[in-house]
């Protein structure tokens, strides 16, 4: 799954701070006063003493025990008077011999105390180390996911469609047709024919007689009559009426169940929370876009990808060149855990992991992994609450570690100055690819002939390293004094020193 990275630059600063509710932590102070007959005065003095002790403890955390001695009692009293009664959440008193002892527990906001230090002219450890001219490069990768309970859907999509109306259509037919035909014809024929013949003879005496007659007659008659009549009637009456009203409703719901779905997460909100929390410790934020583009030329990479690249050491060196001595990065993830039974609130949990280390190299100086849970009216509100809670928890854990490292850096610088000006005991480490007897003899000879070296003792030795304790007080730093003795030998011409207070490392080769 592709991760999204959000980045910010945090700069150390001692600018204006604002106390914020909910950011306070509980701190304890113990004070006492001699018991006298004036009970009210005894109680007041014991509580003032407890407030002073509380201030000293807070200052020790912020600036270290070595600088605590430089804070005057007048300043401590002035700061103790600023502790308000509303800040004290618990008070216990008891008799301890001839003294009345009071233990107070107060909620002191980090921002409020930082402003109080600033008002009194007390520099924080970060300011003492020059943090106001330096940056912390911060990157967060983000992931946010749905809970892995398959019965909980990732999305429910409901579609609703309703269509209403009416229509009317009349296609009726009514028709009448009548046809009548009549016809008659007559044909008559008549013919006649007659023929006659007659003869007579007679003889009387009772004798002869003769007579003859012939007649023929013919007649014909023919008559023909025809008559025709036709009548046709047709009637059509068809009713075809269509009418309707409609109220159509369509309802469809699509439910998508979980399958390891991930979505963009809350890095922006968390970085904003870290901004507010780191301000409480004397840091402020700046935009890192130009720094990222300057090295990666617009390529967007996550913190995880950056740390896995072969050029990561080169990148940290580039960040260091921008006056950013620290790099902090990590990952935040928020998981939707569904609805809360009974309240039906959205619930979620988050995890934030960060690491901080010097850009000049070295082990991590601060790390933290914290979790938080929340419930809200919406998932977005829940996510925001968890992001803010995680920012607070991690800042309270990591920011003091960074501040402590700054404090150590300041102390180291002071030790280096003191060592260069006053001398004293130094730890000298020689490193090389291979240390033979010849190199050992060269180092011993150089130490023995260096002005200002009063004594030396070997602590340990291996094939690639040997360590000494050297007492030295001279006009030049010890590493330069040794180089002046060894530089005539080509084997030491490229020797590189590293000075950390009273620890001096000389790298001859292979390191």
MOKALIN-V104511 format. One line per field, one symbol per residue. ss: DSSP state (h for helix, s for strand, l for the rest). phi: phi as a letter, one per 40 degrees, with the letter a starting at -180 (. if undefined). burial: # if it has 16 or more other ideal C-beta (glycine too) atoms within 10 Angstrom, else .. A space follows every 50 residues. Layout:
ss: ???
phi: ???
burial: ???
//
This chain:
ss: lllssssssssslllllllllllsssssssssssllllhhhhhhhhhhhh hhhhhhhhhhhhhlhhhhllllhhhhhhhhllllhhhsssssssssllss ssssssssshhhhhhhhhhlllllhhhhllhhhlssssssssssssllll llssssssssssssssssssllssssssssssssssssssssssssssss ssllllllssssssssssssssssssssssssssssssllssssssssss sssssssllllsslllhhhhhhhhhhhhhlllssssllhhhhhhhhllll llhhhhhhlllhhhhhhhhhhllllssssssssssssssllllllsssss sssssssslllllsssssssssssssllhhhhhhhhhhhhhhhhhhhhhh hhhhhhhhhhhhhhhhhhhhhhlsssssssslllllhhhhhhhhhhhhhl llssssssssslllsssssssslllllhhhhhhhhhlllhhhlllsssss llsssssllll
phi: .cbbbbbabbbcabccbbcbcgbcbcbbbbaaaccbcccccccccccccc ccccccccccccbgccccccccccccccccccccccccbaabbacbgcbb bbbbbbcbccccccccccccgccccccccgccbbbbcbbbcbbabcdccc cbccabbbbbbbbbiaaaabbcbbababbbbbaaaaabbaaaabaaaaab aabcgfbcaaaaabbaabababbbbbbbababbbbbabcabbaabbacbb babbbbccagcbadbbccccccccdcccdcbgbbcaccdcccccccfgcc bccccccccccddcccccccccgbcbbbaiabbbbcbgccdgcgccbabb bbbbbbaccchhcccaaabbbababacaccccccccdcccccccccccdc cccccccccccccccccccccbghcbcbbbbadabbcccdccccccccbc chccaaaccaaacbaabbbbcaaacbddcccccccbcccdcbcbcbcbbb gcbbbbccaga
burial: ..#.##########..#.#...##..#.#.###........#..###### #########.####..#...#...##..##..#...##....#.....## ##################.#.########.##.##############... ...#.............................................. .................................................. .......#......###.##################.#..##..#..... ###..#........##.###.#.###############.......##### #########.....####.#.#.###..#..###############.### .###########...#..#...#..#.#####..#...#..##..##..# ..#..#.........###.#.#....###.###.##.....#..#...#. ######.##..
//
